[in-house]
Amino acid sequence: MATFRSRQGKWQARIRRKGENPVSNSFLTLHDAERWARQIETDMDKGIYTSVVIAERTTFREIIERYMREVTPSMLSAREDLIRLRATCRKPICNLSMLALTPSRVAEYRDERLKEVSAGTVIRELSYFSSIINHARREWGINTTNPVTLVRKPSAPKGRARTLSDTEKGRLLTELVATKDNRRNIWMKPLVELALESAMRRGELLAMLWVNVDLDRRVAFLPTSKNGDSRQVPLSTSAVTILKQLPHSIDGRVFPVRASTVAAAFVKATRRSVVLDFHFHDLRHTAITNIAEKLPNVLELSSVTGHKTLLMLKRYTHFKAEDLAKKLG
């Protein structure tokens, strides 16, 4: 049975049913309150009503924190994701209840973040929000729509096409040389050199184990990669030479160093060598561009890089028009 009362300039509708938690909502007019109550009672009669009480009492922060405890640890990028999610929890949007997390609030968050970070970062954050909310709806009984799906995403930025020139490569590797005087990380130079030879991602390089490296067959086995599949990476003669010169750590990793340490050291090296606007992932772009000249067959190239689709691989390969013209005859 629905009851109505005027409260603080609004009309509150309240529905009580035996065996159900009381449901209430406030509206500007009595007409809207009555219409809402009729719809809820109709849904209850049909047995299709689902309570939003849990969504109303649960904040977005609580959902993210539970996701960090129960879901994130099983992901390949758990360490980086936990850092990002902890930072997200400090944002004002996380104080909202799941019921109050409307498309307009998400749009406000999007616009504020675009003033601080790139469009690509905002797109990734919204995608993560959407995944977390969908998980909460499926697994934790949070009865709410996913507001992210109703929000316009920023235009996706063009993929980076930055590669390392031979001159820049020489300067960068020089700045990565570790000596007793400069106390630089001994793993950085071989790590960068192997990245340029193998086209492996930073995470793949740091997760690589000696037990999965066969120098005789010139193959490195990766049990898991970014797309979740395992793959075997062929090693060039130079890559094998780099690996043979490395000391073996007791934990079995080829590169026993943290991702955060690599990131910080690489940024410092690019500054010292004056290699501007260059990220660690651009090493992969450079490597694939160079390998594409040796392996023009796209299927062979994808076997090396681990790309599943030609569309993704295409942005890493750059063929000169004049070279293609010569092949046409």
C-alpha positions as CSV (number, residue, x, y, z in Angstrom):
1,M,0.0,0.0,0.0
2,A,1.4,3.4,-1.0
3,T,1.3,6.4,1.3
4,F,2.1,10.0,0.4
5,R,3.2,13.0,2.5
6,S,4.5,16.5,1.8
7,R,8.0,16.9,3.2
8,Q,10.4,19.8,2.8
9,G,8.7,21.1,-0.3
10,K,8.6,17.6,-1.9
11,W,6.2,14.7,-2.1
12,Q,7.4,11.5,-0.6
13,A,5.9,8.2,-1.7
14,R,6.4,5.2,0.5
15,I,5.4,1.6,-0.3
16,R,5.1,-1.1,2.3
17,R,4.5,-4.8,1.4
18,K,4.7,-7.8,3.6
19,G,7.9,-9.7,3.0
20,E,9.5,-6.7,1.2
21,N,11.7,-3.9,2.5
22,P,9.9,-0.5,2.5
23,V,10.5,1.5,-0.6
24,S,10.4,5.3,-0.8
25,N,11.2,8.1,-3.2
26,S,10.7,11.9,-3.3
27,F,9.2,14.0,-6.2
28,L,8.4,17.6,-6.8
29,T,4.7,16.9,-7.5
30,L,2.1,14.6,-6.0
31,H,1.3,13.4,-9.5
32,D,4.8,12.2,-10.2
33,A,4.9,10.4,-6.8
34,E,1.6,8.6,-7.5
35,R,2.7,7.6,-11.0
36,W,6.0,6.2,-9.6
37,A,4.1,4.3,-6.8
38,R,1.7,2.7,-9.3
39,Q,4.6,1.5,-11.4
40,I,6.4,0.0,-8.4
41,E,3.3,-1.7,-7.2
42,T,2.6,-3.1,-10.6
43,D,6.1,-4.5,-10.8
44,M,5.7,-6.0,-7.4
45,D,2.4,-7.7,-8.4
46,K,4.1,-9.1,-11.5
47,G,7.1,-10.3,-9.4
48,I,9.6,-8.4,-11.5
49,Y,10.5,-5.7,-9.0
50,T,14.0,-5.7,-7.7
51,S,14.9,-3.6,-4.7
52,V,17.5,-0.8,-5.2
53,V,18.1,-0.5,-1.4
54,I,21.6,-2.1,-1.7
55,A,22.5,0.3,-4.5
56,E,21.3,3.2,-2.5
57,R,23.3,2.3,0.6
58,T,26.5,1.4,-1.3
59,T,29.0,4.0,-2.5
60,F,31.0,3.7,-5.6
61,R,34.1,3.7,-3.4
62,E,32.9,0.6,-1.6
63,I,32.4,-1.1,-4.9
64,I,35.8,-0.2,-6.2
65,E,37.5,-1.3,-2.9
66,R,35.7,-4.7,-3.1
67,Y,36.7,-5.0,-6.7
68,M,40.4,-4.4,-5.7
69,R,40.1,-7.1,-3.0
70,E,38.3,-9.8,-5.0
71,V,38.9,-9.2,-8.7
72,T,42.0,-7.1,-9.4
73,P,44.6,-9.5,-7.8
74,S,43.8,-12.2,-10.4
75,M,44.6,-9.8,-13.3
76,L,47.9,-9.7,-15.2
77,S,48.3,-6.0,-14.6
78,A,47.2,-6.2,-10.9
79,R,50.0,-4.0,-9.5
80,E,49.4,-1.1,-11.9
81,D,45.6,-1.4,-11.7
82,L,45.7,-1.3,-7.9
83,I,47.7,1.9,-8.0
84,R,45.2,3.5,-10.4
85,L,42.2,2.4,-8.5
86,R,43.5,3.6,-5.2
87,A,44.0,7.0,-6.8
88,T,40.5,6.9,-8.2
89,C,39.0,6.2,-4.8
90,R,40.2,9.7,-3.7
91,K,38.0,11.3,-6.4
92,P,34.8,13.0,-5.3
93,I,32.7,10.9,-7.6
94,C,33.4,7.9,-5.4
95,N,31.5,9.4,-2.5
96,L,28.3,8.9,-4.5
97,S,26.0,6.0,-3.9
98,M,25.6,3.6,-6.8
99,L,22.0,4.9,-7.2
100,A,23.3,8.5,-7.4
101,L,26.0,7.6,-9.9
102,T,24.0,9.0,-12.9
103,P,25.2,9.6,-16.4
104,S,25.3,13.4,-15.7
105,R,27.7,12.8,-12.8
106,V,29.9,10.5,-14.9
107,A,29.9,13.2,-17.6
108,E,31.0,15.8,-15.1
109,Y,33.8,13.5,-14.0
110,R,34.8,13.1,-17.7
111,D,34.9,16.8,-18.3
112,E,37.0,17.5,-15.2
113,R,39.5,14.7,-16.0
114,L,39.9,16.0,-19.6
115,K,41.3,19.2,-18.1
116,E,44.0,17.1,-16.2
117,V,44.9,14.1,-18.5
118,S,44.7,13.0,-22.1
119,A,41.6,11.8,-23.8
120,G,43.1,8.3,-24.0
121,T,43.5,8.2,-20.3
122,V,39.9,9.3,-19.7
123,I,38.7,6.6,-22.2
124,R,40.5,3.9,-20.3
125,E,39.2,5.2,-16.9
126,L,35.6,5.2,-18.1
127,S,36.1,1.7,-19.6
128,Y,37.4,0.5,-16.2
129,F,34.4,2.1,-14.4
130,S,32.0,0.3,-16.8
131,S,33.7,-3.1,-16.1
132,I,33.6,-2.6,-12.4
133,I,29.9,-1.5,-12.4
134,N,28.9,-4.4,-14.7
135,H,30.7,-6.9,-12.3
136,A,28.8,-5.4,-9.3
137,R,25.5,-5.8,-11.2
138,R,26.2,-9.4,-12.2
139,E,27.9,-10.7,-9.1
140,W,27.0,-8.6,-6.1
141,G,23.3,-7.8,-6.6
142,I,23.7,-4.1,-7.2
143,N,20.5,-3.2,-8.9
144,T,21.4,-0.2,-11.0
145,T,21.9,0.6,-14.6
146,N,25.4,1.2,-15.9
147,P,25.6,5.0,-16.4
148,V,28.9,4.9,-18.3
149,T,27.2,3.3,-21.3
150,L,25.0,6.4,-21.7
151,V,27.9,8.9,-21.6
152,R,29.7,10.1,-24.7
153,K,33.3,9.0,-24.7
154,P,36.0,11.5,-25.8
155,S,37.4,11.1,-29.3
156,A,40.1,8.5,-29.3
157,P,43.5,10.0,-29.9
158,K,45.5,8.8,-32.9
159,G,47.9,6.0,-32.2
160,R,51.5,7.0,-31.4
161,A,53.9,6.6,-34.3
162,R,57.1,7.6,-32.5
163,T,60.2,5.5,-33.3
164,L,63.8,5.7,-32.2
165,S,66.3,6.9,-34.8
166,D,69.8,5.4,-34.9
167,T,71.3,8.5,-33.4
168,E,68.8,8.7,-30.6
169,K,69.3,5.0,-29.9
170,G,73.1,5.5,-29.5
171,R,72.5,8.4,-27.1
172,L,69.9,6.6,-25.1
173,L,72.0,3.4,-24.7
174,T,75.0,5.5,-23.6
175,E,73.0,7.0,-20.8
176,L,71.8,3.6,-19.7
177,V,75.3,2.3,-19.1
178,A,75.8,1.4,-15.4
179,T,79.1,2.2,-13.7
180,K,80.3,2.4,-10.1
181,D,80.3,6.2,-10.4
182,N,76.8,6.8,-11.7
183,R,75.1,3.9,-9.8
184,R,72.6,3.3,-12.5
185,N,70.5,0.2,-12.7
186,I,72.5,-2.6,-14.3
187,W,69.4,-4.2,-15.8
188,M,68.2,-1.2,-17.8
189,K,70.6,-1.2,-20.8
190,P,70.1,-5.0,-21.6
191,L,66.4,-4.6,-21.0
192,V,66.1,-1.8,-23.5
193,E,68.3,-3.6,-26.0
194,L,66.2,-6.8,-25.8
195,A,63.0,-4.8,-26.2
196,L,64.4,-3.3,-29.4
197,E,65.4,-6.8,-30.6
198,S,62.4,-8.8,-29.6
199,A,59.5,-6.3,-29.7
200,M,58.3,-7.7,-26.4
201,R,56.2,-5.5,-24.1
202,R,57.7,-4.2,-20.8
203,G,55.4,-6.5,-18.8
204,E,56.4,-9.5,-20.9
205,L,60.1,-8.8,-20.5
206,L,59.8,-8.3,-16.7
207,A,57.8,-11.6,-16.3
208,M,60.1,-13.6,-18.4
209,L,61.7,-16.6,-16.6
210,W,65.0,-18.3,-17.4
211,V,63.2,-21.7,-17.3
212,N,61.2,-20.5,-20.3
213,V,64.2,-19.3,-22.4
214,D,65.8,-21.8,-24.8
215,L,68.9,-20.2,-26.2
216,D,69.7,-23.2,-28.3
217,R,66.4,-23.1,-30.1
218,R,66.4,-19.3,-29.9
219,V,62.9,-19.1,-28.4
220,A,61.4,-17.4,-25.3
221,F,58.1,-18.9,-24.1
222,L,55.6,-16.4,-22.6
223,P,52.9,-18.3,-20.6
224,T,50.7,-15.3,-20.6
225,S,50.7,-12.1,-22.6
226,K,48.6,-8.9,-22.8
227,N,45.8,-10.7,-24.7
228,G,45.8,-13.6,-22.3
229,D,47.3,-16.1,-24.7
230,S,50.7,-17.8,-24.4
231,R,53.1,-17.4,-27.2
232,Q,56.7,-18.3,-28.3
233,V,58.9,-15.3,-29.2
234,P,61.7,-16.0,-31.8
235,L,65.0,-14.5,-30.7
236,S,67.4,-12.9,-33.1
237,T,71.2,-13.6,-32.9
238,S,71.6,-10.2,-31.2
239,A,68.9,-11.0,-28.7
240,V,70.6,-14.3,-27.8
241,T,73.9,-12.5,-27.3
242,I,72.2,-10.0,-24.9
243,L,70.7,-12.8,-22.9
244,K,73.9,-14.8,-22.7
245,Q,75.7,-11.9,-21.2
246,L,73.1,-11.5,-18.3
247,P,73.8,-12.8,-14.8
248,H,71.2,-15.2,-13.5
249,S,69.1,-14.0,-10.5
250,I,68.2,-16.4,-7.7
251,D,64.4,-15.8,-8.2
252,G,64.5,-17.2,-11.8
253,R,63.5,-14.0,-13.5
254,V,65.5,-12.7,-16.5
255,F,65.1,-9.1,-15.3
256,P,64.6,-9.0,-11.5
257,V,63.4,-5.4,-11.4
258,R,60.1,-3.7,-10.6
259,A,58.0,-2.0,-13.4
260,S,58.0,1.3,-11.4
261,T,61.8,1.2,-11.2
262,V,62.1,0.7,-14.9
263,A,59.6,3.5,-15.6
264,A,61.5,6.0,-13.4
265,A,64.9,5.0,-14.8
266,F,63.8,5.2,-18.4
267,V,62.3,8.7,-18.0
268,K,65.6,9.9,-16.5
269,A,67.6,8.3,-19.3
270,T,65.5,9.9,-22.0
271,R,65.9,13.3,-20.4
272,R,69.7,12.9,-20.0
273,S,70.0,11.7,-23.6
274,V,67.6,14.4,-24.9
275,V,65.4,11.8,-26.6
276,L,62.2,13.8,-26.4
277,D,58.6,12.6,-26.3
278,F,59.7,8.9,-26.1
279,H,58.0,6.3,-23.9
280,F,59.1,2.7,-23.1
281,H,56.3,1.3,-25.2
282,D,57.7,3.2,-28.2
283,L,60.6,0.7,-28.1
284,R,58.1,-1.9,-29.2
285,H,56.9,0.3,-32.0
286,T,60.5,0.9,-33.1
287,A,61.2,-2.9,-32.9
288,I,58.2,-3.9,-34.9
289,T,58.9,-1.3,-37.6
290,N,62.4,-2.7,-38.0
291,I,61.3,-6.3,-37.9
292,A,58.7,-5.5,-40.6
293,E,61.5,-4.7,-43.0
294,K,62.9,-8.2,-42.5
295,L,59.5,-10.0,-42.3
296,P,57.2,-8.4,-44.8
297,N,54.8,-11.4,-44.5
298,V,52.1,-10.1,-42.1
299,L,51.4,-13.6,-40.7
300,E,55.1,-14.1,-39.9
301,L,55.3,-10.7,-38.4
302,S,52.2,-11.3,-36.2
303,S,53.8,-14.5,-34.9
304,V,56.7,-12.4,-33.6
305,T,54.7,-9.6,-32.2
306,G,51.7,-11.5,-30.8
307,H,49.1,-9.3,-32.5
308,K,45.8,-11.1,-33.3
309,T,44.4,-8.7,-35.9
310,L,45.9,-6.9,-38.9
311,L,44.3,-3.7,-37.8
312,M,46.4,-3.5,-34.6
313,L,49.5,-4.6,-36.4
314,K,49.1,-2.0,-39.2
315,R,49.7,0.9,-36.8
316,Y,53.1,-0.5,-36.0
317,T,54.2,-0.9,-39.6
318,H,55.1,1.9,-42.0
319,F,55.9,1.1,-45.6
320,K,57.3,3.9,-47.8
321,A,55.2,4.6,-50.9
322,E,58.2,4.7,-53.1
323,D,59.3,1.2,-52.0
324,L,55.8,-0.1,-52.7
325,A,55.8,1.6,-56.1
326,K,59.0,-0.3,-57.1
327,K,57.4,-3.6,-56.2
328,L,54.4,-2.7,-58.4
329,G,56.8,-2.4,-61.4
